[in-house]
């Protein structure tokens, strides 16, 4: 059974020798203060913008993944740049696409059990203001084949919608923190809101991030047959 995370040369390749980022620079949705204080900048095209790997990953192995409902967090005082309906659709599509990708390598679990890594994803605008839970994905975790919204409705992402994606990885049974990542622009190189004309364009970013996460997990498991995703979208 492969190990999900390895604190070895593979991790050093992805995020080595990076200076610590100021923990209070941007607001965080789900990462505990002690984890934020340990975040390091990633190094390389496919590395997170910031990441943390716990010593608790040493010797652990996982063959199942449990994806918690994805949550959108908003600043308490700032006006919302994405409508409630679009926020719900964004999270639902994100959850489905992530399940489809990770389900190619792991069994998708709906409850904590042995050999399961649990991941919580949170989306939030880049801000220094305090944020609070806003919208939760309404997608059955056991049904990753549910259809995503792909019609030609106007994209909800505007030029100012610069979103962070935080991920917190834990042992589903013990709750031990295994790692955390922070990505801007869904892990992509840049964000050009004017290029998003429809939900199909938005889904292109969401799917690219899911592919990227799958590749990172493949590397973390120490496999030598990992297929690198395309260069991050710009």
N, C-alpha and C positions, 0 to 999 in steps of 0.2 A: 504494500500500500504506500503510495508516494507521500512525501511530506509536503505540506502546502507552503510553508515558509522555511527557509534555511538562512541562518545568519552566517553567511560565508561569502566566498568570492563573488557569487552571483549577485547578492545584495550589494556588495561593495561596488560592483560594476554599474548597478542601476542608480545608486545614490551614495557615492563615496566622497569622503573628504569635503563635505559641503558645510558651509558655515550655518550656524543656527539662525533661523529666521526669528524676528521679533515676535513673541507670542501674542502680543496685544495689537498687532498691526491691523488685523481685520477681525471682525466678530466671528465667533464660531457657533455652530448650531448644536452639535452632538459630541464634540471632543472634550473630554474633561481637561481642566487646566493643567494637570500634571502631564498629560499626553501632549498638549499644545506646547508646553515648555521644552519637550524633547524632539519636536519636529525638526527635520533637517531638509535642506533643499535637495531636490533630486538632480541627477546628472545624466544627461542623455536624452535623445528624442522621445523615448518611450517611458521615461521615469516620471513619477508624480512631481508636481511642483514642490510639494513638501511631503515627507513621509516619516513614519516612526515604525520601528520593528522591535518588538519586545523579546527579551531573552526567553520568554515563556514558549516561543515557537520551537525551541530546540527539542528535537526528539519527538515532536507531535506529528501525527499523520491524519489525513482527512480524505474521505471519498464522497462526502455529501456537503452540499451548501444550502443554507437556509437564508433566503433573502427577505428581510423584514419589509413591511410596506414602506415605500419611499416617501419621505416627508419634505414638503416645501416650507421654509422658514422665511418670514418677512420682518423688516424693521418695524418696531412698534409705532413709530410716528410717521414714517415716510409713506407717501401714497403708493399704491400698488401699480406697477407698470404692466402687469399681466392680469387679465380678468380671472375671476374665480373659475369659470368654465374652462378657460385655457390652462390654468394651473392644474386643474384636475386631469385634463387630457394629457398634459406634459408628463405628469407623474405616472399615469396609467401606461402610456406608451413606453416610458423609460423602464418601468418594472417589467413589462412583457419582453422587451428587447434584451434586457439584462438576463432574464430567465432563459431565453432561447440560447444565448451565447454560452452562459455558464453551464447550462444543461447538456452541452456537447461533451463536457469533460467530467461533470459531477452529477450525482443523483440530486434532484431538487427535493429538499426536505421541508415539511410543513411544521415540524415540531422538533424540539431538541432531542437528540439521540447521539449515541456514541459514534465518533468519527465524523461529526458535523461541524463545519465552521459556519458561524453566523455573521452576516454582514448587514449593517445599517447604512443606507445612503441618505444623504440630506442635500437638498439644493437650496441655495440662498444667494441673494444679491451680494456683491462685494460691498461691504459697508463697515463702518466703525460703530454704528449704532447697535444697541441691544436688539436682538431678534427673538421672535417667538414662533412656536408651531402655528402654521397657517392652514396647510392642506395635506391630506394623507392619501396615498394611492389606494384606489378601490379596485384591486385586482386580486383574483383568487391565485394564490401562490402555486397551487397545483395545476394551473391551467395556463402555461406560458404560450400556448398556441392561440389564445384568444386574439382576435383581430385588433390591430392598432388603427388609429385614425390616420388615414393616408390621403384624404380628399384634398381638394384644392382651396380649402378655406385659407384665408390670409394667415400668415405666420404670426404668432403672438410675440415673437422675440424682436424687440426693437434695438436700434443701435446702442441704447443705454442699458440693455438687459445683460450686463456682464455678470454671469453666474458662477459661483463656486460649487464644486461637488465634493462633499466630505464623505469619507467612508471609514467606519469603525469595524474592525474584524475581531471577533471573539470566539472562544470555544463555546459552542452552543450549550454544553452540559455544565461546565464549571463557571462560565462567565469570564474567564481569564482573558484579558486583552492581549491579542496577538500582534496587532499592528493597526496603523491608521494612515490615511492618505488625504491630501488636499489637492484638487485639480481646478484650474481656472479654465473656462470655455469648454467644459466637458473633456478636459485633457487635450484639447487641440491647441495648435500653435498660436492662433489669434482668433478674434471674433469680429465679424463684419455683419452687423445686423441688417444692413441693406441687402445682403445677398439672400436672406430668407424670405421667400415669396409664398410658401405654403407649408403645410404640415409635413409634406414629403421632404422638404429641405431640413426642417427641424429634426425629423427622424433620422436623417443622414448623420447628423451630429450625435444623436443619442446612440445609434447603432455603432458608430465609429468608436465611441467611448466604451461600449460593451465589449467590442472586439479587443480594444486595448487592455481592458481589465482581464479578459481571458488570457491574453498573451502574457501579461505580468504574472498571473497565477501559474501558468505553464513554466515560466522561468523560475519562479519561487519553488516549484516542486523539483527543480533540478533536471527536467527533461532536456534532451538534446535535439528533439525534433520539433521544437516550437517554431511556428511560422510567424515571422514578424508582420504586423499589420502595415498598411500603407503609411507613408510619411504622414504625421498628423496634419489634419486639414488646416488650411490657412485662410 
